[in-house]
């Protein structure tokens, strides 16, 4: 036999051997994979499917119509605690054949999950350990570097009352550069990744019994977060809310057209969570804060904002917080017959810098907050407020100015609250208050004209209390005669009241000294 023929025969034999080995491996893998997925599956879940195909040369696996359910269901319950999931298909690419031969676990470059529909039943109403419960059926079977999820659905349901805790629709997720090892598995988030992109059409989340959070067009990456039509809504009407709270408490209704976080960095360092962002921007916020005075007072100490930030148990840093083109309404109601007293802040713009927690810091820049808005719809109001988060005495400084304030607009607050209405104009009111957790001092100045006051009968708010009004007119100064009147401020803080109560009492004291 010539050398050429020997080479040809050798090549043919080698190729034949490769084909036999390929066929044998492919046959073995096709039969072994179901054992790994089902018989050797050490998780709490059964995993079934319609069809499994192995393509050995590119090292890909295709599985169609996958179903995940708990292995054991309690007799008295329609659903076991845990995951119920279906997906149209799962594609595993570039898996390591030799690793699978000796370890009974797939190690691959990527996994693509198409149209998963996942329901997680929980015995409580929190979302703790959701990641572990969702990933458990798969982490014992496959390890991948990249995960791609297309057009998914997720619902988390409490078995306590069958209420939805969290729901999202049309989820698309891409996570790249996943690293999992023994050390990382001990972390609160048991894997590292290079980058991720998560998109979904809608989000519904119920963090507690009183509120829901909803949003649309959610998109987040390693560095950014975007939400459209963000809403923080009460579950109950005002009347029902009051019946459910044991003590006085604010009821919030907040809507924002968009929320954007930029240059975001978060994670764990030495097992401690941290969050940093260059900016957080909220546009077109419509916020309502409602308080009813029917429930008993909450006599617990109300910490100032510096203390609240200082006591956060992880590193937090937001360079700039912007609230733009917004509206804030505060309502306080003594009883339902009179209706609520209202304060409105329109065209509300807030710029806050150097927001941070006190965790691990020995020195930090002061938080600086600037507010520009229209008070009671018409009067320009400017406020500048600074405080040191690390100051154990909670020192602060706040300056404000309001121009051309027609105090008749305060009727919607004073009429239901103190049975009084006022007329006249504050041409200019300025205040500077320096305070801490114990007391405040400062000064104020006011230029005013044509002031008048009318009191109404307590039991018949539509009728004027003539004697009381006459006495008040005698006491109240009508005009500053073109000059600016000054007053000092000295006030002790009521520990059970909020910062805003402290600020309002300080302003009220200065007005009382000037006008009476």
C-alpha angles and dihedrals in degrees: 000000000000122000091249092055091047090054092048092048090047092051092047091049091048093049090046090051090050090051091049091047091046092049091046094048092044091050092046093048092047089054097038098049094066088054091053092046096044118011097034093039105123095183125100091256141086114222118200134170143176102234138009121193127184120199104190102187096061088026096235132150125201122194123180133204098005119192125194121192135155115272093227126038121193113246095232097046131072089213135033120225107267143041130345110180143164130185133183094226145344121209121193115193132199098000120182108250099194092048089054092048093060105027108038089227129103117239111187145159097242147353124209118199114194121205099341117187109198130182121184118195114203129187091219135041101247129093097225116137092010091132091054094047094048096045097042096087091056109031092071091054108036140026117194139174096216132034124195122185120186127198096341134171128211131188127175112196131187113229088203093076103353090247123148111249097180134005133176133175137206094010118187117184135178120183119178134188098022114184122192125177138144094273094047092048089065092060124096087249100040099209142044126224138185098222143341141194122198124183131175137163098228145005131203119181131170107199094177143349094280107048145036129203119213133176143162136216096022116187126170136171135170089283109026145043126194127184129176126204095006112189133186103191135178118241094214139050117252093259093051092043091056091052092053099050120079094205139025111292138163121252114214131204112179131173128175128185092215142359120199128181116188134192090013122181123180141152141097129308116186087348091302118119118234135184128193130172135173092215143000113197126189118185129196096002117183108193129178123188115191128187127180120201095208096090117074118270119269100235096189119117114271110216119218119246093260090058092046091054094042092055097052106123099224139045110279125176128171113173095197134011116192127188110183138187092357144143132222125192123186117195128186122184129193094185136347095249096066095040126226127310109236137209117184131197111190130182085027117187123175128184115185124176136189096023108174144145122245094237111134094346127129096174132021141157118265118263106251120199125185122186129189120179148129113265114216088356099289115047122082111236125188125186132180117190129179134177140165113239092201095053107109089203090056095231118189142172124208129181127185144176133190125186134201095358114180100205091201085083088067089070091095087060105034098040097062094031106046101004092246141112130199137206131196140066134276100211090190135351122185130179138179118190127183115188150140138202091298110037148352135220134178146108141271137194131201137187112191145157143192096017119178136165135203126190124202132210114271095224094038109034093183093064123076118242093225100188094046091046092049092052091047091051090054092051099041118085110234102201142010089217094234094306132105116248121214133210136176123229124220119162141157117225120242102226095209092055130080129254090257091055087052091051094045093049090050092052092044091053092054092048091049091053092049101041102039 
